[in-house]
């Protein structure tokens, strides 16, 4: 089962099926939200996402560009991302690191680096994944 949780385990969810896009995002907002050089999100259709517990512990921040980043209000774990595209497509981006057994999720593998124009200067991208200066549509 593809279950996930926040750090304190107060928020728990499961995903039945994933969409194929799994990207390492290097935008400055992801850097600040995750406290890391980049974040890795997997796209999920809303009807494939199910709450197990703790939905009431979810807090969110809406940035100037109207993207919404959601996190646990107890432990602060960064969990979800939603853009206008996601709202229109009825999807949500889930932090890949939030899954309980990320190495056992069949077929889930990052396929691209996005927003590399704002990557941390001390990060070298040495893999063979596609690299996009902004989003994938460039």
N, C-alpha and C positions, 0 to 999 in steps of 0.2 A: 504494500500500500504506500502511496506517495503522500506521507504525512509530513507536516512541518509545524514549527513552533517558534516562539520567541525564546530568549535566553532564560527567562524565569518559568517557562512552560505554562504561563497563564493564558496565552493565546495559542490555540491549536487549530489546525485546518488540514484538509486533504484535497488533493487534486486527482481527478480521474484521468485526465488526458491533457497533454501539453501541446502547444503550438510549436512549430519548428524554429522560431526565432529565439536564439539565446545569445545575448551580446554582452561583452565587457564594455561598460560605458565609462568614458574618461571625462565627462563634463564636470565642470567645477561644482555644480550642485550635488552630483553623486559623490564627489570626493568629500564634500563637507557633510552630507547626510550620513555616509558610511564611515567617515573618519579614516579613509583609505585612499589609495591611489586610483582605484576604480571600483565599480560595482558590477555584479553580474546578475542580470535579470532574465527570467524565462516568462514568456507570454502564455496566458491561460484564458480561455473563453470563460465568461462568468458562470455559465451553466455547468462547467466542469469543476468549479471551485466550491467547496463546502466547508462551513464553519463547524468545528467540533466543540470548541469552548472559547470563552474569553473575548468575544466580539466587543463587549462593553469596555474592554481595556484598551481598545484601539484609539489612538489619537492621530491627528493628521495636521499637516502644514501645507497650505496652498501658497505657492510662490507667485511672483509677479507674472510669470508666463502661464499661469493657471494650471500648472501641473500640481498634483497632489501626492505627497509623500506621507505614508502612514507608518506608525511605529507603536510599540507597546508603551503605555504610560506608566508602567511599573519599572521595567528593566531598561527601557529605551531602545530595544532592538529594532533596527531598520527592516521593515518587512515588505512594503508594497509601494508601487509607483503607478500613477495614472495620468495620462495626458489626454488632450482633446481627441486624439486618434483613438486611444483606448475607449473612451466614453462612447464615441461613434461606432466603434467596432464591437462593443460589449466584451472587452477583454480587460485584464489586469496584468500588470507585470509583478511577478513575485521574486523576491530576492532568492537566488539559488542557494545561498548559504543558510537560509532558514529551514531547509528540508532536513529532516532527521537522519535520513540515510542517502545523502546526495550521491554517493558513489554507486548506489544500487538502482538509480533511476535509469531505466533502459532507454537508450536513444537520445538522452539529453547531453549535449556537448556544445559548448560555445562555438559559434560559427563566425563571429566578427568582433572587431574592436570598433566602437563608434565614438564620435566626438574626440578623435585623437588630436585635433588642433589645440585642445586645452589639456592634454595629458600632463601629468606631473613631469617636470624636466628631468628628474632623477630616475624615471622609468624608461627602460628599453623594451620595446616590443620585438621579440625575437622569434615568434612563432609564425606559422604559415597561414594564419587566419586572415580573412579580408580586413583591410584597414580603411576606414572612412573618416575624412576630416570632420564631417558633421554626421547627420543621420545616414542611413543606408541609401537614401534616394539620390545622393549626389552623383 
